[in-house]
Amino acid sequence: MFILLGFVIVFASVFGSFVALGGHMGALYQPFEFVLIAGSALGAYLASNSGKSIKMLYAAFPLILKKNPYSKDLYMELMALMYVLLNKARRDGLMSIESDIEEPETSPIFTEYPQVLRDSSLMEFITDYLRLMISGNMSSYEIEALMDQEIEAHHHERNVPAISLRAVADALPAFGIVAAVLGVIKALASVDQPPAILADLISKAMVGTFLGILLAYGFVAPVAASIERRSIASVKVLECIKVTLLASMNGYPPQLAVEFGRKVLYSHVRPSFMELEDHVRQTRAPGKKA
């Protein structure tokens, strides 16, 4: 919700200061300037993007109003799940978790961790690489290379809406200049009019530049930044899983493997060593939490 608060502050600061300095809001009411700028930006966006990327942006918009799902609670739950799975695999063999990863919705292990279970991308990443580990035909180096490629593809795909919006934000000031130039042309075509009318026409022309810059840096760019932050967070959680699984493949015990995963997290969502250790200790048996 901070993005809405930011928009309110931008709007109040810009227009409030204008009125406080003696300006009249009526002078800024130029609906066709807005149509020219916003319509041109929308047309350029549609012309430069595919149907898939447009759908991705449409799906990303509602998410910016919601809390980031990749919180400290999710990471604690994720690392507890990884510990349980790796502990069971270490104790009973990798084949013992095959039924859990094939049908996670009915698994007594996965159902104990609903936040992770609800995230399809996390579940797919975990189960796919556990299957590869069970197959036993790939080394840790090969799996790491495959993970890196998948994470890179995931990051690129999730970042498409942010990149396209940043392009729109960069173009909006230019479209504002286009609107201003058209306004100036109109004013110069009326050079035979009294100075008061010419001044009014020129002031209306300048509104185009104002709107282009305001829309770009006050509204569109912050939305792009918000979408990009979620994209980065979705990559970090996959890196956490990657490091944990690779540590396990390289022979580290489950409790130390999840510590490897903890170390790659950002500081504001990373549990402390003791928090993670206490949380892992509370995991008494596979599929059961204390």
MOTA-V654241 format. One record per backbone hydrogen bond with DSSP energy under -1.0 kcal/mol. NH is the residue of the N-H (numbers start at 1). CO is the residue of the C=O. If there is no record, write none. Layout:
nh & co
NH & CO
NH & CO
//
This chain:
nh & co
5 & 1
6 & 2
7 & 3
8 & 4
9 & 5
10 & 6
11 & 7
12 & 8
13 & 9
14 & 10
15 & 11
16 & 12
17 & 13
18 & 14
19 & 15
20 & 16
21 & 17
22 & 19
23 & 18
27 & 24
28 & 25
30 & 28
34 & 30
35 & 31
36 & 32
37 & 33
38 & 34
39 & 35
40 & 36
41 & 37
42 & 38
43 & 39
44 & 40
45 & 41
46 & 42
47 & 43
48 & 44
54 & 50
55 & 51
56 & 52
57 & 53
58 & 54
59 & 55
60 & 56
61 & 57
64 & 61
65 & 62
66 & 63
71 & 69
75 & 71
76 & 72
77 & 73
78 & 74
79 & 75
80 & 76
81 & 77
82 & 78
83 & 79
84 & 80
85 & 81
86 & 82
87 & 83
88 & 84
89 & 85
90 & 86
91 & 87
92 & 88
93 & 89
96 & 93
97 & 94
98 & 95
101 & 97
102 & 98
103 & 99
106 & 103
111 & 107
112 & 109
113 & 110
117 & 113
118 & 114
123 & 119
124 & 120
125 & 121
126 & 122
127 & 123
128 & 124
129 & 125
130 & 126
131 & 127
132 & 128
133 & 129
134 & 130
135 & 131
136 & 132
143 & 139
144 & 140
145 & 141
146 & 142
147 & 143
148 & 144
149 & 145
150 & 146
151 & 147
152 & 148
153 & 149
154 & 150
155 & 151
156 & 152
157 & 153
158 & 154
159 & 155
160 & 157
163 & 159
164 & 160
165 & 161
166 & 162
167 & 163
168 & 164
169 & 165
170 & 166
171 & 167
172 & 168
175 & 171
176 & 172
177 & 173
178 & 174
179 & 175
180 & 176
181 & 177
182 & 178
183 & 179
184 & 180
185 & 181
186 & 182
187 & 183
188 & 184
189 & 185
190 & 187
191 & 188
193 & 190
198 & 194
199 & 195
200 & 196
201 & 197
202 & 198
203 & 199
204 & 200
205 & 201
206 & 202
208 & 205
210 & 206
211 & 207
212 & 208
213 & 209
214 & 210
215 & 211
216 & 212
217 & 213
218 & 214
219 & 215
220 & 215
221 & 216
223 & 219
224 & 220
225 & 221
226 & 222
227 & 223
228 & 224
229 & 225
230 & 226
231 & 227
232 & 228
233 & 229
234 & 230
235 & 231
236 & 232
237 & 233
239 & 235
240 & 236
241 & 237
242 & 238
243 & 239
244 & 240
245 & 241
246 & 242
247 & 243
248 & 244
249 & 245
250 & 246
251 & 248
252 & 247
257 & 253
258 & 254
260 & 256
261 & 257
262 & 258
263 & 259
265 & 262
269 & 266
270 & 266
276 & 272
277 & 273
278 & 274
279 & 275
280 & 276
281 & 277
282 & 278
283 & 280
284 & 282
285 & 288
288 & 285
290 & 282
//
